[in-house]
Amino acid sequence: LAAIGKCAIVISTGTGRLDDAEVTDALLSAASSCKDGGNISPDSRAAKAVKWSSLRKKKQESDKATISAFGDKSGPVALLRTNRDVSSVRWHRKGDYFVTVSPKAMAAAVLIHQLSKVASQQPFGKMKGEAQLACFHPQKPFLFVASKEHVRIYHLVKQVMVKRLLSGCRHISSLDVHTSGDHLVVGSLDRRLVWFDMDLANTPYKTLKYHERALRSVGFHTRYPLMASASDDGSIHVFHSMVYSDLMRNPLIVPVKVLRGHSPVNSLGALSMVFHPTQPWLFSCGADGRIHLFQDL
């Protein structure tokens, strides 16, 4: 899933296992053969905000389908065109839903899309503040929407706001939810790394300021007790972040190591980082045009 200008593009990498190929093809079949516009009701709010179109049909007509090294078809599958620039895209953990954020689109800033049905919905008729980021809760039907200073949690089924988290930051730049769903980490342009324990309060459990410049990316590992943050100072800080099943014990956050490899360019350093889903590895990219893989953290 990629964001380019006013578009979000669904891309098939062709790197899945053989036993996952049929499930992936079934999930992508509707998007790869959809009609222009998708299956969006013309009376819905999302009808004016987003248009679906298939890219695989055009690829088949040109007869240049790319086959990956794993023997599966790869390349762009579908394109979603919005009215304003898309700044953020995030998958739901189950892989069928994803959310796009266009900060300048006012009420249509946050859109939720379902890949298997080629459908989109606009959950908000009016936005509180300018939405910067959004992500799903890993288990519950909750959506986290971050403005510049606050993070609001919405119940998608009941269509109500459940909680508002006060970050104390001037401009939120990134956020991620722990796999337990009870903890949230936020990065900001004023060098703050903020950890929320949502069972305790709507104010930060911990606020860390280890970086010298703005934070661009934060995230948890899905399997190991690891958390990391990437900054414009070119470094990536890795933390041991243990969350206990015993609700009486507070999370343990310990700095582990500092990864260096990106050189700042025009005051921009490490722009993004992501953990490998199963291995203790970390990928990072920077303004210097380099992508690094750090292994055995």
KEDO-424132 format. One record per residue (C-alpha): residue number from 0; x, y, z; residue in one letter. Coordinates in nm, 3 decimals. Layout:
REM residues N
ATOM   k       u       v       w r
ATOM NUM       X       Y       Z a
...
***
This chain:
REM residues 297
ATOM   k       u       v       w r
ATOM   0   0.000   0.000   0.000 l
ATOM   1   0.152   0.331  -0.108 a
ATOM   2   0.048   0.698  -0.107 a
ATOM   3   0.147   0.911  -0.405 i
ATOM   4   0.006   1.262  -0.436 g
ATOM   5  -0.374   1.242  -0.431 k
ATOM   6  -0.371   0.864  -0.482 c
ATOM   7  -0.340   0.549  -0.275 a
ATOM   8  -0.220   0.243  -0.466 i
ATOM   9  -0.262  -0.122  -0.369 v
ATOM  10   0.044  -0.318  -0.485 i
ATOM  11   0.085  -0.696  -0.496 s
ATOM  12   0.444  -0.785  -0.406 t
ATOM  13   0.418  -1.153  -0.501 g
ATOM  14   0.635  -1.251  -0.204 t
ATOM  15   0.378  -1.453  -0.009 g
ATOM  16   0.406  -1.822   0.063 r
ATOM  17   0.248  -2.073  -0.175 l
ATOM  18  -0.027  -2.162   0.074 d
ATOM  19  -0.117  -1.790   0.099 d
ATOM  20  -0.132  -1.732  -0.276 a
ATOM  21  -0.494  -1.842  -0.320 e
ATOM  22  -0.614  -1.634  -0.025 v
ATOM  23  -0.427  -1.329  -0.158 t
ATOM  24  -0.566  -1.374  -0.509 d
ATOM  25  -0.920  -1.403  -0.371 a
ATOM  26  -0.874  -1.087  -0.168 l
ATOM  27  -0.737  -0.893  -0.464 l
ATOM  28  -0.973  -1.032  -0.730 s
ATOM  29  -1.249  -0.777  -0.669 a
ATOM  30  -1.007  -0.483  -0.674 a
ATOM  31  -0.821  -0.608  -0.983 s
ATOM  32  -1.143  -0.634  -1.185 s
ATOM  33  -1.344  -0.346  -1.041 c
ATOM  34  -1.527  -0.094  -1.253 k
ATOM  35  -1.424   0.270  -1.239 d
ATOM  36  -1.565   0.420  -0.923 g
ATOM  37  -1.582   0.097  -0.720 g
ATOM  38  -1.883  -0.031  -0.527 n
ATOM  39  -1.956   0.295  -0.348 i
ATOM  40  -2.318   0.401  -0.311 s
ATOM  41  -2.372   0.724  -0.509 p
ATOM  42  -2.570   0.865  -0.217 d
ATOM  43  -2.291   0.811   0.039 s
ATOM  44  -2.052   1.082   0.156 r
ATOM  45  -1.755   0.884   0.026 a
ATOM  46  -1.884   0.890  -0.334 a
ATOM  47  -1.755   1.244  -0.381 k
ATOM  48  -1.435   1.188  -0.187 a
ATOM  49  -1.277   0.881  -0.353 v
ATOM  50  -1.284   0.686  -0.682 k
ATOM  51  -1.157   0.331  -0.734 w
ATOM  52  -1.003   0.208  -1.060 s
ATOM  53  -0.833  -0.116  -1.158 s
ATOM  54  -0.470  -0.113  -1.271 l
ATOM  55  -0.434  -0.484  -1.340 r
ATOM  56  -0.680  -0.476  -1.632 k
ATOM  57  -0.466  -0.213  -1.804 k
ATOM  58  -0.160  -0.421  -1.731 k
ATOM  59  -0.315  -0.733  -1.886 q
ATOM  60  -0.411  -0.539  -2.197 e
ATOM  61  -0.048  -0.439  -2.243 s
ATOM  62   0.051  -0.805  -2.183 d
ATOM  63   0.338  -0.714  -1.953 k
ATOM  64   0.238  -0.882  -1.628 a
ATOM  65   0.535  -0.907  -1.396 t
ATOM  66   0.614  -1.244  -1.237 i
ATOM  67   0.800  -1.229  -0.908 s
ATOM  68   1.084  -1.459  -0.806 a
ATOM  69   0.827  -1.653  -0.601 f
ATOM  70   0.625  -1.738  -0.913 g
ATOM  71   0.333  -1.511  -0.833 d
ATOM  72   0.207  -1.206  -1.021 k
ATOM  73   0.323  -0.875  -0.880 s
ATOM  74   0.265  -0.509  -0.946 g
ATOM  75  -0.005  -0.246  -0.889 p
ATOM  76  -0.359  -0.379  -0.849 v
ATOM  77  -0.590  -0.086  -0.780 a
ATOM  78  -0.577   0.291  -0.749 l
ATOM  79  -0.787   0.512  -0.523 l
ATOM  80  -0.803   0.875  -0.627 r
ATOM  81  -0.900   1.133  -0.363 t
ATOM  82  -0.957   1.508  -0.379 n
ATOM  83  -0.651   1.607  -0.172 r
ATOM  84  -0.298   1.479  -0.115 d
ATOM  85  -0.280   1.158   0.087 v
ATOM  86  -0.025   1.184   0.368 s
ATOM  87  -0.079   0.853   0.548 s
ATOM  88  -0.204   0.500   0.474 v
ATOM  89  -0.238   0.214   0.726 r
ATOM  90  -0.360  -0.144   0.703 w
ATOM  91  -0.589  -0.314   0.949 h
ATOM  92  -0.421  -0.613   1.112 r
ATOM  93  -0.651  -0.860   0.927 k
ATOM  94  -0.553  -0.717   0.589 g
ATOM  95  -0.894  -0.642   0.435 d
ATOM  96  -0.945  -0.285   0.557 y
ATOM  97  -0.713   0.014   0.530 f
ATOM  98  -0.740   0.382   0.615 v
ATOM  99  -0.615   0.687   0.426 t
ATOM 100  -0.562   1.038   0.564 v
ATOM 101  -0.570   1.359   0.360 s
ATOM 102  -0.518   1.644   0.609 p
ATOM 103  -0.649   1.918   0.380 k
ATOM 104  -0.972   1.735   0.284 a
ATOM 105  -1.171   1.870   0.582 m
ATOM 106  -1.457   1.626   0.666 a
ATOM 107  -1.328   1.373   0.412 a
ATOM 108  -0.979   1.372   0.564 a
ATOM 109  -1.020   1.017   0.699 v
ATOM 110  -1.153   0.746   0.468 l
ATOM 111  -1.188   0.373   0.543 i
ATOM 112  -1.166   0.128   0.254 h
ATOM 113  -1.251  -0.243   0.221 q
ATOM 114  -1.042  -0.425  -0.036 l
ATOM 115  -1.255  -0.737  -0.081 s
ATOM 116  -1.568  -0.533  -0.159 k
ATOM 117  -1.398  -0.242  -0.340 v
ATOM 118  -1.589  -0.005  -0.112 a
ATOM 119  -1.509   0.309   0.085 s
ATOM 120  -1.678   0.499   0.362 q
ATOM 121  -1.638   0.841   0.516 q
ATOM 122  -1.690   0.790   0.891 p
ATOM 123  -1.702   1.159   0.987 f
ATOM 124  -1.936   1.429   0.873 g
ATOM 125  -1.724   1.688   1.051 k
ATOM 126  -1.365   1.672   1.173 m
ATOM 127  -1.239   1.809   1.504 k
ATOM 128  -0.905   1.963   1.416 g
ATOM 129  -0.689   1.875   1.117 e
ATOM 130  -0.633   1.499   1.099 a
ATOM 131  -0.267   1.403   1.060 q
ATOM 132  -0.264   1.025   1.108 l
ATOM 133  -0.500   0.734   1.169 a
ATOM 134  -0.466   0.366   1.256 c
ATOM 135  -0.686   0.076   1.366 f
ATOM 136  -0.704  -0.101   1.700 h
ATOM 137  -0.565  -0.455   1.652 p
ATOM 138  -0.870  -0.633   1.801 q
ATOM 139  -1.156  -0.394   1.867 k
ATOM 140  -1.355  -0.178   1.619 p
ATOM 141  -1.170   0.136   1.729 f
ATOM 142  -1.003   0.396   1.510 l
ATOM 143  -0.726   0.622   1.641 f
ATOM 144  -0.718   0.963   1.473 v
ATOM 145  -0.436   1.204   1.557 a
ATOM 146  -0.457   1.579   1.512 s
ATOM 147  -0.156   1.800   1.576 k
ATOM 148  -0.191   1.786   1.955 e
ATOM 149  -0.444   1.518   2.047 h
ATOM 150  -0.534   1.157   1.964 v
ATOM 151  -0.904   1.076   1.952 r
ATOM 152  -1.036   0.720   1.974 i
ATOM 153  -1.361   0.644   1.790 y
ATOM 154  -1.587   0.339   1.813 h
ATOM 155  -1.665   0.257   1.449 l
ATOM 156  -1.976   0.049   1.521 v
ATOM 157  -2.140   0.286   1.771 k
ATOM 158  -2.001   0.588   1.580 q
ATOM 159  -1.904   0.776   1.894 v
ATOM 160  -1.580   0.914   2.036 m
ATOM 161  -1.461   0.693   2.321 v
ATOM 162  -1.164   0.889   2.452 k
ATOM 163  -0.936   1.183   2.381 r
ATOM 164  -0.567   1.147   2.467 l
ATOM 165  -0.375   1.463   2.560 l
ATOM 166  -0.023   1.429   2.424 s
ATOM 167   0.131   1.759   2.534 g
ATOM 168   0.302   1.774   2.191 c
ATOM 169   0.295   2.066   1.952 r
ATOM 170   0.280   1.858   1.633 h
ATOM 171   0.226   1.480   1.623 i
ATOM 172   0.423   1.316   1.341 s
ATOM 173   0.369   0.941   1.398 s
ATOM 174   0.185   0.688   1.611 l
ATOM 175   0.155   0.314   1.660 d
ATOM 176  -0.059   0.082   1.871 v
ATOM 177   0.082  -0.210   2.071 h
ATOM 178  -0.043  -0.557   1.974 t
ATOM 179  -0.225  -0.579   2.308 s
ATOM 180  -0.432  -0.277   2.206 g
ATOM 181  -0.391  -0.115   2.549 d
ATOM 182  -0.083   0.096   2.477 h
ATOM 183  -0.012   0.370   2.225 l
ATOM 184   0.313   0.542   2.136 v
ATOM 185   0.328   0.886   1.971 v
ATOM 186   0.618   1.072   1.813 g
ATOM 187   0.626   1.448   1.759 s
ATOM 188   0.821   1.716   1.577 l
ATOM 189   0.925   1.870   1.910 d
ATOM 190   1.144   1.565   1.988 r
ATOM 191   0.899   1.394   2.222 r
ATOM 192   0.827   1.021   2.236 l
ATOM 193   0.504   0.979   2.432 v
ATOM 194   0.374   0.647   2.569 w
ATOM 195   0.007   0.614   2.667 f
ATOM 196  -0.131   0.340   2.891 d
ATOM 197  -0.495   0.374   2.795 m
ATOM 198  -0.615   0.176   3.097 d
ATOM 199  -0.461   0.434   3.332 l
ATOM 200  -0.543   0.782   3.204 a
ATOM 201  -0.580   1.005   2.900 n
ATOM 202  -0.245   1.170   2.980 t
ATOM 203   0.100   1.022   2.899 p
ATOM 204   0.241   0.739   3.108 y
ATOM 205   0.595   0.829   2.994 k
ATOM 206   0.745   1.114   2.792 t
ATOM 207   1.096   1.053   2.653 l
ATOM 208   1.327   1.308   2.488 k
ATOM 209   1.636   1.119   2.371 y
ATOM 210   1.659   1.259   2.017 h
ATOM 211   1.819   1.589   1.923 e
ATOM 212   1.575   1.667   1.641 r
ATOM 213   1.218   1.595   1.531 a
ATOM 214   1.083   1.240   1.539 l
ATOM 215   0.957   1.108   1.207 r
ATOM 216   0.854   0.750   1.284 s
ATOM 217   0.776   0.530   1.586 v
ATOM 218   0.662   0.171   1.608 g
ATOM 219   0.631  -0.153   1.805 f
ATOM 220   0.748  -0.497   1.702 h
ATOM 221   0.454  -0.737   1.658 t
ATOM 222   0.629  -1.035   1.822 r
ATOM 223   0.922  -0.915   2.036 y
ATOM 224   0.914  -0.658   2.322 p
ATOM 225   1.081  -0.393   2.110 l
ATOM 226   0.999  -0.033   2.023 m
ATOM 227   1.193   0.213   1.808 a
ATOM 228   1.191   0.576   1.702 s
ATOM 229   1.352   0.744   1.397 a
ATOM 230   1.456   1.107   1.397 s
ATOM 231   1.590   1.388   1.180 d
ATOM 232   1.919   1.362   1.371 d
ATOM 233   1.982   1.051   1.156 g
ATOM 234   1.963   0.802   1.443 s
ATOM 235   1.717   0.530   1.540 i
ATOM 236   1.670   0.452   1.908 h
ATOM 237   1.567   0.099   2.003 v
ATOM 238   1.394   0.030   2.336 f
ATOM 239   1.309  -0.284   2.528 h
ATOM 240   0.936  -0.232   2.590 s
ATOM 241   0.782  -0.508   2.796 m
ATOM 242   0.405  -0.503   2.848 v
ATOM 243   0.285  -0.740   3.121 y
ATOM 244  -0.040  -0.934   3.125 s
ATOM 245  -0.065  -0.851   3.495 d
ATOM 246  -0.255  -0.521   3.499 l
ATOM 247  -0.098  -0.429   3.833 m
ATOM 248   0.251  -0.407   3.675 r
ATOM 249   0.349  -0.100   3.477 n
ATOM 250   0.516  -0.136   3.134 p
ATOM 251   0.896  -0.157   3.139 l
ATOM 252   1.075   0.079   2.897 i
ATOM 253   1.456   0.050   2.877 v
ATOM 254   1.686   0.205   2.609 p
ATOM 255   1.878  -0.074   2.433 v
ATOM 256   2.089   0.076   2.155 k
ATOM 257   2.126   0.364   1.909 v
ATOM 258   2.144   0.274   1.539 l
ATOM 259   2.328   0.514   1.311 r
ATOM 260   2.361   0.502   0.934 g
ATOM 261   2.167   0.792   0.784 h
ATOM 262   2.324   1.129   0.711 s
ATOM 263   2.094   1.432   0.752 p
ATOM 264   2.016   1.614   0.426 v
ATOM 265   1.853   1.959   0.439 n
ATOM 266   1.769   1.907   0.808 s
ATOM 267   1.597   1.573   0.733 l
ATOM 268   1.741   1.246   0.864 g
ATOM 269   1.583   0.904   0.919 a
ATOM 270   1.234   0.946   0.776 l
ATOM 271   1.077   0.607   0.846 s
ATOM 272   1.138   0.275   1.018 m
ATOM 273   0.952  -0.053   1.040 v
ATOM 274   1.017  -0.383   1.216 f
ATOM 275   1.019  -0.717   1.036 h
ATOM 276   0.694  -0.900   1.126 p
ATOM 277   0.864  -1.215   1.264 t
ATOM 278   1.239  -1.149   1.299 q
ATOM 279   1.421  -0.905   1.533 p
ATOM 280   1.514  -0.693   1.231 w
ATOM 281   1.453  -0.327   1.154 l
ATOM 282   1.430  -0.151   0.818 f
ATOM 283   1.488   0.223   0.788 s
ATOM 284   1.497   0.481   0.512 c
ATOM 285   1.635   0.834   0.515 g
ATOM 286   1.656   1.161   0.329 a
ATOM 287   1.999   1.049   0.201 d
ATOM 288   1.819   0.803  -0.030 g
ATOM 289   1.937   0.492   0.154 r
ATOM 290   1.745   0.197   0.296 i
ATOM 291   1.914   0.005   0.578 h
ATOM 292   1.844  -0.332   0.736 l
ATOM 293   1.958  -0.379   1.097 f
ATOM 294   1.962  -0.741   1.212 q
ATOM 295   1.960  -0.923   1.547 d
ATOM 296   1.851  -0.633   1.764 l
***
